[in-house]
Amino acid sequence: MIAPSRALVWCGALLLLCGGRLGAQALLEPPFGLHWGDSPEKLLGWVGRHALDVTIMLPGDEPGLRIIKVQARKGPLPGSQASAVEGRFLSGRLYELTVHYFDREATADAMATRFEDLRKQLSVQHGMFAADRQQRTMEDKYVTKTVAFHREPVKGLLLLLALTEVEDLLRQSRDARFSIIYRNENFKNEMQKEFDGLQAP
């Protein structure tokens, strides 16, 4: 039999361990009132309440995957500065949400400033981001530059930031946009195993 004092210590340690995991996962809950494992209907319900445009994709080479992209006809999404949101559902359950930011009226430099401001804000909430890559490519008088960062406070829970700038050398113009990706790789792997099990003969 465990002594009462030792039992309290074990319970406290268990609560700290579980609370830490749950707290970290809660920190990376997707925005717009969504949660990991939500059905597409929850996102579509929000779309219907705000009369937003929606595109649904069912990739033929990835059975079980449904991609829902939501965008306002004009301006940002309700209650947000984001321009569009894209949810990925496997077997009808949310495992990834991408929030897109673009503004045809803003300069590339202004968008880069917004990206840096958002990265600093998210760093305060989630910790410092690690730089992933800086890439520059050129094709047909277009120069594309990409800068990406990521944060993984708990293994399998990812927050990714990416800024892309496209420069038209012929017209001497530049355009920039950025995205935030919330991804629960652990949940996605669990759903994939369940889906593969259902598909097996």
N, C-alpha and C positions, 0 to 999 in steps of 0.2 A: 504493500500500500504506500502511495506517495504521501509524504508529509504535507500538511496544508500549506506551509510557507513555500515549499518547493513547487507545489501545484500552482500557486499563484504566480510564481516566477515563470513556469512553463506557459501558463495561459497568457501572461503579459507578453512574452516573447512571440507567441503565436499571433497575438493580435497585432503586434508591431510589424511582423513579417507580412501578414495578410493585408493589413492596413496600408503598408508601404506599396504593395503590388497594386491594390485596388486604387490607391490614391494616384499612383503614377499613371495607371491606365485611364483614370478619370481625367487627368490633365490633358490627355490626348484624345478625348472624346471629340468627334467631328462637330463642326458648328451647325448653325441653323436648327438647333433643337433636335438633331439626329443623334442616334446612338449606334454603336456597333451591333450588327445583327438585325437592324430595322428592315422592314419589308419595303419594296418600292412604293407601296401604297401610301406610306407615310410621307415620302417626298412628293408624290403626285398630289396628295391632299393639300400640301402647302402650295404647290403650283396652282391648283384650282382656286384656292382662296384668293390668290393675288393675280389671277389671269395672266400667267407667264407662258412663254413659249417653251415647248418641250420637244426633244428629239429622243427617240428610243432606238437603240442599236442592239441587234442580236447577232454577234459575230458567228459566222458559220463554222469557223475553225476552232471555236472555244465553246463547246456545248455547256449549257448551264449558266453562262455569263450574260448579264443584261447591263447595258450602259445607258444611263439616263442623264441627258444634258439639259439644263434649265437656264433660260436667259430671258431678261426683260426685253420687250420690243424697243424701248428707249430707256436710256439711263441705267443706273445700277439696280441691283436686286433690292427688294424691300428691306429696310433696316440695315443696309450694308453698303460698303463702297465697292464690293465685288461686282463684276459684270456678268459672271456665269458660274454655275456650279455643276459638277459632273460626278455622279455617283456610280460606283461599280458594285454589282450585286452578284453573288454566286449562290446558286440554289435559292434565290429569292431573299438573300440576306446581305446587308451592307458590310463591306470590308475595306472600302477605300472611297475617299471623297476628295475631289480636286476643286479648289476655288481659284477661278481665273480673274485677273485684273487687266483690263485694257480700256483705253480712253482715246478716241480718235481726235479729241480736242487738245490733248496734252502732248507736250514734246517728249522726245526720248529721254532727255535729261530730267524732266519732271517725273517721269515714270521711274527712272533709276533712283531718284531721291525718295519717292514713295516706297520703293522696294527696300531701301536701306532703313527707312523709318520703321517699316513693318518687321524687318529682321531684328532690329534692336528691341522692339516691343515684345516679340516672341521670345527673344533671348532672356528677357527679364522673367517671363512666365515659365519657360522650359529649360533654361540654361544655354550656354554658348553653343553655337552651331559650328560644325566642322565643314571646311571648304571641300567640295567634291571635285570640281573641275572648272577650268576656264577654257572654252573652246572657240576657235575662230575658223570659219570656212568661207570660201568665196566661190560663187557659181553664177555665170551669166550676169555679171555686173552687180550682183547682190552679195554683200558681206553680212554673214550671220555670226553674232557673238552670243555665247551662252555662259552664264555664271550660275553655279548651283551649290547649295549648302544642305546639310542634313543634321538631324538631331535624333538620337535613339536612346531616350532615358531608360527604357526597359527593352530588353531584347525582343525584337519582333514588332515593336510599336514605333513607327517612323513618322517623322515630320520632315518634309522636303520642301525647299524653296528654290525656285529657278527663275532667272530673269533672262529673257531673250530679246536681243536688239537686231533689227534688220536694217541695213543701210543700202539705199538705192544709189549707186555711184553715178548712174546716168542722169537721174533727176535731182541728185544732191539732196536727198531726203532720208530721214531716219525715223523708225517706228519701234517702240518697245512695249513689251507686256510681260507680266510675271504671274506665277502660279504658286499656290501652296497645296501640297499633297499630304493628306492625313491617311495613313495606311496601317492596318492591323494585319501584319503578315501571319501572326499566330492563328488568328481567327480564319483567315483565308485558307491556310493549310488544313485546318480542321474541316472546313466546308468542302475542300477539294477531296479529302479522304472519304467523307460521307458520300459525295457525289460519285466518285469513282466506284465506291462499294455498291451503290444502287445501279450503276451501269454494267457492273460485272455480270457475266452469264451465270 
